[in-house]
Amino acid sequence: MATNGELGRKLRMGIVGGGQGSFIGRVHVTAAVLDNRAALVAGAFSSDPARSKASAADYDVPAARAYGSYAEMFSKEQALPVGERIDFVSIATPNHMHFPVAKAALEAGFHVVCDKPLTLTLAEAEELARLVEASKSVFVVSHNYTGYPLVRQAREMILAGELGEIQAIRAEYIQGWLRTRLESEGQKQAAWRTDPTKSGAAGCFGDIGTHAYNLGRYMTGLLPGSISAHLKIFVPDRPLDDYGHAVIRYENGALGTVTASQISHGRENDLRIQIDGTLGSLEWHQEEPNKMVVRHNGKPHFLYTRDPNAPSTNDLGKAACRLPSGHPEAFFEAFANIYRGGFDAMALALTGKAFEKVNTVYPNVCDGTEGMYFIQQAVASSRADGQWLPLKHTLARR
């Protein structure tokens, strides 16, 4: 696999979004530079040129490369010599801007790292997938929880048959920060997430339910068949769901559940998953990410820890570790693992070598499109009082 050593330099990063007051933009930049394989050199941090330049100073980006729009950034970066222009762009904007920015980046020939959910609508996601297929660009979707070492450990164990045939997946993501109408108080993160024109057809289920669903798909490789969902608005006058529950039938006969809440008192980022197979079961919690429990009837429970030197740690788990055992790794490192996989592919592309677009260790445009289909079908099922609807998209990958 190509490395930055073969490339002979760091990858040059541009970002759209991430201006002052942004949470996820700073996360993207921190994750991208963590392994010293990339440097942020340009950005359209805000559609307000003055604010964009002010935000650029926070990232040590020169004012000359702080642009007032993504269109300006792509145009002016393309005009720079090949040895100076950005290699890839990270999209850290509200959902409604993902599609136009990603489309423009691909058409300009840049590689892309896009936040999730992929787009505002399924039709936009499908168009992006076609553009990626026809391009020479790497496209990464930041379903960052797939980057945790023990999630990858579990994936390799499951795909190797260590749990037997998978029969049940229970995934939930529970928060409480939207228990009140923060959006009416001018809270930026709440405002766009509860606005259908910026968030899309779903609120809570689009924001965090997609993470829970994607985690089950990533860890098991099971292909979905159909979905029955019930989404609910509990906070008065909120236009999008703040709680939801879905049942999923998988093609192999397994059943899955996805529960998402943003109104549960005292809950922060409580993403957890339990997977049952014929030979064993496992459980992993995002808030305690360096531990995973594996259970077999009649035997002591086995506690896996994030340990790159343990004989029980498989190759995929080891490759996702940066620190020795006992030194906790968490959110930034998992996010950085998504970037590292994308960087490997970008290095190949930039040195004229072939790279994989579909069967990647990092989430790609296929996963992002699946996520949009999940949102569309969950919303449609809920509106039809839980009617069973198809869930397998034509781009679904194992």
C-alpha positions in Angstrom: 0.0 0.0 0.0 1.3 3.5 -0.9 2.5 5.6 2.0 3.3 9.3 2.3 7.0 8.2 2.2 6.4 7.0 -1.4 4.5 10.2 -2.1 7.4 12.2 -0.7 5.3 14.8 1.1 2.3 15.5 3.3 -1.1 15.6 1.7 -2.5 19.1 1.4 -5.9 19.6 2.9 -8.6 22.1 2.3 -11.8 22.3 4.4 -15.3 23.6 3.8 -16.9 24.6 7.1 -15.2 24.4 10.4 -15.4 28.1 11.2 -15.6 29.7 14.6 -18.2 27.9 16.7 -17.9 24.6 14.8 -17.3 21.4 16.6 -16.9 18.8 13.9 -14.6 21.0 11.7 -12.0 21.1 14.4 -12.4 17.3 14.8 -11.8 16.7 11.1 -8.6 18.8 11.2 -7.2 17.2 14.3 -7.9 13.7 13.0 -6.4 14.5 9.6 -3.1 15.8 11.0 -2.7 13.3 13.8 -0.4 11.0 12.0 1.6 13.8 10.4 0.5 12.7 6.9 -1.5 15.9 6.1 -1.5 19.6 6.6 -4.3 22.1 6.4 -3.4 24.7 3.9 -6.7 26.3 2.8 -10.3 26.6 3.7 -13.7 28.1 3.0 -14.4 28.3 6.7 -17.5 30.4 6.3 -19.6 31.9 3.5 -18.9 35.3 5.1 -15.4 36.2 3.8 -14.5 38.2 6.9 -15.5 35.4 9.2 -13.7 32.9 7.0 -10.4 34.9 7.3 -10.9 35.2 11.0 -11.4 31.5 11.4 -8.4 30.8 9.2 -6.2 32.4 11.8 -7.4 29.8 14.4 -6.0 27.1 12.1 -2.8 28.9 11.1 -4.0 29.1 7.5 -2.7 32.2 5.6 -5.4 34.8 4.9 -4.7 34.5 1.2 -6.0 30.9 1.3 -9.0 31.7 3.4 -11.8 31.8 0.8 -15.3 33.3 1.0 -16.9 30.3 -0.7 -16.1 26.7 -1.7 -16.5 27.7 -5.4 -13.8 30.3 -4.9 -11.5 27.9 -3.2 -11.8 25.2 -5.8 -11.3 27.7 -8.7 -8.3 29.4 -7.1 -6.7 26.2 -5.9 -7.0 24.7 -9.3 -5.1 27.7 -10.7 -2.2 27.1 -8.4 0.8 25.0 -9.5 0.3 21.2 -9.0 2.9 21.3 -6.2 0.9 23.8 -4.2 -2.8 23.2 -4.6 -4.8 21.1 -2.2 -5.1 17.4 -2.7 -8.3 16.8 -0.9 -11.2 18.6 0.7 -13.0 17.8 4.0 -16.6 18.8 4.1 -17.7 19.8 7.7 -20.9 21.7 7.0 -24.6 21.1 7.8 -26.1 18.3 5.7 -27.7 20.4 3.0 -24.3 21.6 1.8 -22.7 18.2 1.5 -23.9 17.4 -2.0 -23.1 20.7 -3.8 -19.6 20.9 -2.2 -18.8 17.2 -2.8 -20.0 17.4 -6.4 -18.0 20.5 -7.1 -14.9 19.0 -5.5 -15.1 15.9 -7.6 -15.7 17.9 -10.8 -12.5 19.9 -9.9 -10.6 16.7 -9.5 -10.0 16.7 -5.7 -10.3 13.8 -3.3 -13.1 14.1 -0.8 -13.7 13.4 2.9 -17.4 14.1 3.6 -19.2 14.2 6.9 -22.3 12.0 7.4 -25.2 11.7 6.5 -23.8 11.8 3.0 -26.4 14.3 1.5 -29.8 15.8 2.1 -31.7 13.3 -0.1 -31.2 9.8 -1.5 -31.2 11.1 -5.1 -28.3 13.4 -4.3 -26.4 10.4 -2.8 -27.0 8.3 -5.8 -25.7 11.1 -8.1 -22.6 11.4 -6.0 -22.0 7.7 -6.2 -22.2 7.9 -10.0 -19.8 10.8 -10.0 -17.3 9.0 -7.8 -17.5 5.9 -10.0 -16.6 8.0 -13.1 -13.9 9.9 -11.3 -10.3 9.3 -10.3 -11.0 10.6 -6.8 -11.0 8.9 -3.4 -14.2 9.4 -1.5 -14.4 8.9 2.2 -17.5 9.2 4.5 -16.8 9.9 8.1 -18.8 7.2 9.9 -16.0 7.6 12.5 -17.2 5.0 14.9 -16.0 2.3 12.5 -12.5 3.5 13.2 -12.3 2.3 16.8 -9.8 -0.6 17.3 -12.2 -2.9 19.0 -14.9 -2.3 16.4 -12.4 -3.4 13.8 -11.4 -6.3 16.0 -15.0 -7.4 16.2 -15.5 -7.0 12.4 -12.6 -9.4 11.7 -13.8 -11.9 14.3 -17.3 -11.9 13.0 -16.3 -12.2 9.3 -14.0 -15.0 10.3 -16.9 -16.9 11.8 -15.8 -16.8 15.4 -19.4 -15.9 16.6 -21.0 -18.4 14.2 -24.0 -17.3 12.2 -25.1 -13.9 13.3 -28.8 -13.9 14.3 -29.4 -10.6 16.1 -28.0 -7.1 16.2 -29.2 -4.5 18.8 -27.7 -1.1 18.2 -28.7 2.1 20.0 -27.5 5.7 20.2 -28.9 7.6 23.1 -28.4 11.3 23.8 -30.3 13.8 25.9 -29.2 17.2 24.8 -32.4 18.1 22.8 -34.7 17.4 25.7 -35.8 21.1 25.4 -36.2 23.2 22.4 -32.6 24.5 22.2 -33.2 25.4 18.6 -35.5 28.2 19.7 -32.7 29.7 21.9 -30.4 30.3 19.0 -28.2 27.2 19.7 -26.4 26.7 16.4 -26.0 22.9 16.5 -29.6 22.4 17.5 -30.9 24.9 15.0 -29.7 23.2 11.8 -30.2 19.7 13.0 -33.9 20.3 13.6 -34.5 22.2 10.4 -35.7 20.0 7.5 -34.2 22.3 4.9 -30.7 21.8 6.4 -30.9 18.4 8.1 -33.1 16.5 5.6 -36.1 14.2 6.1 -35.1 13.0 9.6 -33.8 14.6 12.7 -32.5 12.3 15.4 -32.6 9.2 13.1 -30.6 11.0 10.4 -28.1 12.5 12.8 -27.3 9.5 15.1 -29.6 6.6 14.1 -27.5 6.3 10.9 -24.4 5.8 13.1 -26.1 2.9 14.9 -27.3 1.3 11.7 -23.9 1.7 10.0 -22.1 0.2 12.9 -24.1 -3.0 12.7 -23.6 -3.2 8.9 -19.8 -2.6 9.3 -19.2 -5.1 12.1 -21.3 -8.0 10.7 -21.4 -7.5 6.9 -25.0 -8.7 7.0 -27.1 -7.4 4.1 -30.4 -5.8 5.0 -33.7 -6.9 3.6 -36.5 -4.8 5.0 -37.3 -2.2 7.7 -40.2 -1.3 9.9 -39.8 2.0 11.8 -41.6 4.3 14.2 -40.2 7.8 14.6 -41.6 10.3 17.1 -41.5 14.0 17.9 -41.8 14.3 21.6 -40.8 18.0 22.1 -43.7 20.2 21.0 -43.4 22.3 17.8 -40.2 20.5 16.7 -40.5 19.6 13.0 -38.2 16.5 12.9 -38.1 13.4 15.0 -36.2 13.4 18.3 -36.8 9.7 19.1 -37.1 6.6 16.9 -37.0 2.8 16.8 -36.6 0.5 13.8 -36.7 -3.3 13.3 -34.5 -4.7 10.4 -34.8 -8.0 8.7 -31.5 -9.2 7.3 -31.2 -11.4 4.2 -29.7 -14.3 6.3 -32.8 -14.4 8.6 -31.2 -12.3 11.4 -33.2 -9.5 13.1 -31.8 -6.1 14.1 -33.0 -3.2 16.1 -31.9 0.4 15.9 -33.0 2.8 18.6 -32.0 6.5 18.6 -32.9 9.2 21.1 -31.9 12.8 21.7 -34.3 13.4 24.6 -33.2 10.9 27.2 -32.1 12.7 30.4 -28.5 12.4 31.4 -27.4 10.5 28.3 -24.5 12.0 26.3 -23.1 9.9 23.4 -24.2 6.5 24.5 -23.7 4.5 21.3 -23.7 0.7 22.1 -24.1 -2.5 20.1 -24.8 -6.1 21.0 -24.4 -8.9 18.4 -25.6 -12.5 18.9 -24.3 -15.4 16.9 -24.8 -19.2 17.2 -21.3 -19.6 18.8 -21.1 -16.5 20.9 -22.1 -12.9 21.4 -20.3 -9.6 21.9 -21.0 -6.1 23.3 -19.2 -2.8 22.8 -20.0 0.7 24.2 -18.6 3.9 22.6 -18.3 5.6 25.9 -16.0 2.8 27.1 -14.4 2.1 23.8 -11.3 0.3 24.9 -13.2 -2.7 26.2 -15.3 -5.3 24.5 -17.1 -8.3 26.1 -17.4 -11.6 24.3 -19.7 -14.3 25.8 -20.2 -18.0 25.4 -22.7 -20.2 27.3 -21.0 -22.2 30.1 -17.7 -20.3 29.9 -16.4 -17.2 31.7 -16.9 -13.9 29.9 -13.9 -12.8 27.9 -12.9 -9.2 28.2 -11.0 -7.9 25.2 -9.1 -4.7 25.7 -7.4 -2.4 23.2 -4.0 -4.0 23.3 -1.9 -4.1 20.1 0.5 -6.6 21.6 -2.0 -9.2 22.9 -2.1 -12.5 21.0 -5.9 -12.2 21.0 -5.8 -8.9 19.1 -6.3 -9.6 15.3 -4.6 -7.8 12.5 -7.4 -5.3 11.8 -7.5 -4.4 15.5 -3.8 -4.0 15.8 -3.7 -1.8 12.7 -6.1 0.6 14.3 -4.0 1.1 17.5 -1.6 3.9 18.0 -0.7 3.6 21.7 0.4 0.7 24.0 -2.2 -1.0 26.1 -3.4 0.9 29.1 -3.2 4.3 27.4 -6.8 5.0 26.3 -7.5 5.8 22.7 -10.9 7.2 21.7 -12.7 9.6 19.5 -9.9 11.5 17.8 -7.9 8.4 17.1 -10.9 6.6 15.7 -11.7 9.5 13.5 -8.0 9.6 12.4 -8.2 5.9 11.4 -10.9 6.9 8.9 -8.5 9.5 7.5 -5.6 7.1 7.5 -7.5 4.6 5.3 -8.4 7.4 2.9 -4.8 8.7 2.9 -3.5 5.3 1.9 -5.9 5.4 -1.1 -5.0 9.0 -2.0 -1.3 8.2 -1.9 -1.9 5.4 -4.4 -4.0 7.7 -6.6 -1.5 10.5 -6.6 1.4 8.1 -7.5 -0.6 6.8 -10.5 -1.5 3.4 -8.9 -4.9 1.8 -8.8 -7.0 2.0 -5.6 -10.1 0.3 -4.3 -13.3 2.3 -4.3 -15.9 -0.2 -2.9 -14.3 -2.8 -0.6 -12.5 -0.4 1.6 -11.7 -0.5 5.3 -13.0 3.1 5.6 -16.6 4.0 4.9 -17.1 5.1 1.3 -19.8 6.6 -1.0 -21.6 3.2 -1.0 -21.9 3.3 2.7 -23.1 6.9 2.6 -25.7 6.0 0.0 -26.9 3.1 2.1 -27.2 5.5 5.0 -29.4 7.8 3.0 -31.6 4.9 1.9 -31.9 3.9 5.6 -33.1 7.4 6.4 -35.6 7.5 3.5 -37.1 4.1 4.2 -37.3 4.7 8.0 -39.2 7.9 7.5 -41.5 6.4 4.9 -42.2 3.3 7.1 -43.0 5.5 10.1 -45.4 7.6 8.1 -47.1 4.4 7.0 -47.5 3.3 10.6 -44.5 0.9 10.6 -45.1 -0.7 7.2 -42.4 -3.1 6.1 -40.4 -1.5 3.3 -37.3 -2.7 1.3 -33.9 -1.7 2.8 -31.3 -3.3 0.5 -29.9 -0.6 -1.8 -28.2 -1.6 -5.1 -24.9 -0.2 -3.8 -25.0 -2.2 -0.6 -21.6 -3.8 0.1 -20.6 -6.6 2.5 
